[in-house]
Amino acid sequence: ERTGATVFGEFKSFVETLMIIKLQFFSFLICFLMCGQIMADDKNYFGGTAKIDDQRSLIFVGKEIPNNYRDYPDLISIYWDYEPVNEGGMPDDATVKVQREFENLVKFLDIESVSHQVLTMTGNGEKEWHWYVKDRNTWLQEFNQALQGHIQYPIELEVEYQPDWDFYQGFIEKMEQ
């Protein structure tokens, strides 16, 4: 037999669950609106969500491989770990703001003569940017110059020779499944 206290406890638990879902949704929405501003206005990219390691991530992906893709043989990946603020794995507002500042400093590198930014992903306590670059040394020099005089961002870079754009193609194939 259910008592008033039992019903109230169940209702309270239900309301708490709704509040958590609402908080996760709004964190996700804020991050989506703020994180995606850099690439979202560009017709060469599409944005959305993807389930990665059983968690939702925000993604912005280049729509297609350029005809001259072999001119951009090096993949440079940038990783920024952060403390997620919710079960959705999104960063807090302060982290999003600093990440946007970082993106604004380096977005000029996404031009035909230098490189193609092909993917940005946010979720699971990490933000990633992936670029295919024409000349890794030139790109890294311009990247470092852009960051001079600014805070030291908590990022790690990986550089890999990938003339066939295996990372990008593999990501697109996974999305199509």
N, C-alpha and C positions, 0 to 999 in steps of 0.2 A: 504494500500500500504506500502511495506517495504522499508525503506530507508537504505542507506549505514551504518548509525549509528546504526540502529536496528540490522542489520545483524552482524556488528562488535560486538555489545553488546552481542548478542546471542553466537557468536563464543568465545568471551572472557569468558563468563559464562561456556561454554562447556570446554574450556581449563582449567579453574580453577577447575572444577569438576574432570577432568582427573588427574590433579596434586594432588588433595586430595586423589583420589583412589590410585594413584601411591605411595604417601607417606604412606598411610595405608598398602598397600601391602608390601612395603619395611620394615616398622616397624614390621609387622607380620612375614616376612621372617627372619629378624635379630633375633627376639625373638625365632622363631621356631628353628633356627640353634643353638642359644646360650642356650636357656632354655632346650632343649631336649638332649643335649650332654650327660648328666649323664646317662639317661636310654636308649637312642636311640641305643647304641652299643650293648646292651644286647638282646639276642635272646628271653628272657622271657617276653619282653614287645613289644607293638606296639604303634605307635604314629600317631597322625592325628589331625583333628579338629572336633569340635562338636559345635552345636548351642545350647547355654545355655542362657536362658532369652533373646532370640532374638539377641544374639551377639555370634560371633565366639570365641571359646576358643581353645587353644592348649591343647592336652591331651596326656599323656603317661600312658598306662594301662597295668597291669599285664595280661598276656594271659589266665591264668587259676588258679583255686584254687588248692593249693597243697593237696595231699591226707591226710596229717596230719594237715589240717587247724584248727581243734579243739584245737591243741596245741598252737594256737595264738588267744586267745579269746578277746583281747583288741584292739580296734580301737583307734589309736592316730592320730588326725588330726591337722595339723599346717596350720595356715592362716596368710598371709602377705598382708595387704592392701597397695596399692600404687596409685599414681595419674596417670591415663591413659594419654598417650601422643596423642591419636587419638581416633576417633570414634569407632575403633576396640577394644578399652579397653586394649591395650598392654602397658607394662611399657617402660620407656625410657632406653637408653643404660646403663646409670650409675646404675639404679636399677637392670637391668638384670645382670650386672657384680657382684654386691653385692649378689644377689640371687644365682648366680653360686658359689661364695665363700662359702656361707652358705651350699649349697648342697654338695660341696666337703668336708666340715667338717663332715657331718653326713652320707654320703653315705655308710660308712663302716658298718652301722647298718643293711643294707639290706643283711643279710646273714642268711642262714638256721637256725642256732642255736639261732638267736636273734629275727628276724622279717622279714616281707615281705612288701616292699613298693609296694602298689597296684595301686596307682593313683597319678599323678601330673597333675594339671590343671592351666593354666594361661589365664586370660582374665577378662573382666568386672571390672578391677581395683583390682583384687585379684589373688594371687597365692596360691595354696593349695597343700599340700602333705598329703597323707593318708597311714598309716602303720598299719598292724595287727602285734601285738607283743606277744611274748611268756610270758614275765613277765614285766608288766608295770613299776614296781619300778626299776628293773635292766636297762631297756631301758631308762627311764628318767634319771637315774644316769649317764649312759654312754653318753647320749645326752648332759647333762649339762657339763660333763667333756670335751667333744669335743668342746664346745663353750667357755670354760674358756680362758681368755686372749684375746678374740676377741671383736669386737664392740658388743653393745647390738642391736640385730636384732629386727625389729619391727614385732614380731610374737606373735600369740596367739595359745595356745594349748588346745585341748579338748580331754578328754579320756572317752571312753564309752565301757562298757562290751558288746561284740557282738560276741558270740561264733559261730553264724551261718553265719557270714560275710554278714549281711543284706545290709550294705551300698554298698559293692562291687557288690554283686549280683543284687541289684536294679539298680546300674549304668550300668552294662552290659545289663540288660534287656531293659533299656531306649535306649541304643545305637543300640540294635537289632531292635527296632521299626522303 
